[in-house]
Amino acid sequence: MALSDETRAKLRRVSTATLATALFKRGFRQQMIQDVRPLHPPGEESMVGEAFTLRYIPAREDLNTLEVFKDPEHPQRKAVETCPPGHVLVMDSRKDARAASAGGILVSRLLARGVAGVVTDGGFRDSVEIGALGIPTYHHRPSAPTNLTLNHAIALNEPIACGDAPVFPGDVLVGDGDGVIVIPAHLAEVIAAEATEMTAYEDFVTERVRDGHSIRGLYPATDARNLELFDAWRKERGR
């Protein structure tokens, strides 16, 4: 299911916190990728893109030599050259950051190809260089050793686990300063719409609270008067 430009634009303007609440309402509790952090300060808009997955298993010494990188079909190298523009390359590195999932050259190539972001539950080498590239990137921590020391790239574009979250190819990833959340593909449009509405109300609440108002009856909106004030606030601001 292709992500529409309208839905993509909505998701860029909402937080992972708001999305987590919208998903929780539908019974989804494990969609936040755990223990990943942005390599550079996120901008005003969130990272958004469909998942293109790469899965690692533990390395086996006789199979993981530098010679494997000469093969253009090597899954890690192939992922870099085939992840579609606008998608997010997301890697299951077994939550092991002792070896890098990728480095500066590969992430630079993904940036040049128009990929929307890169996520791993392991680590990146060349982390300072990657952080300066401008492409949204998330990892657990820096890691200099080549991935071959511990990881064997085994499969592309199949369901994976990344930071304890289930990720299916085509699911929608959204990343901000709090981390990365995974929206099941079939729910992306409705979740984007709901989160947009929630964000408007949360902005209204924030203004009220900063002006000294109590959260009682305001957050959540149990007092109908607050909904009337919110309606007037939206009209005034074109929200």
NORMOCOR-V434290 format. One record per helix or strand of 3 or more residues. SS is the DSSP state (alpha for helix, beta for strand). FROM is the first residue (numbers start at 0). TO is the last residue. If there is no record, write none. Layout:
[[SS FROM TO] [SS FROM TO]]
This chain:
[[alpha 4 11] [alpha 15 24] [beta 46 57] [alpha 65 69] [alpha 74 81] [beta 86 91] [beta 99 101] [alpha 103 111] [beta 116 119] [alpha 126 130] [beta 135 138] [alpha 146 148] [beta 150 155] [beta 159 161] [beta 164 166] [beta 171 175] [beta 178 182] [alpha 184 209] [alpha 223 236]]
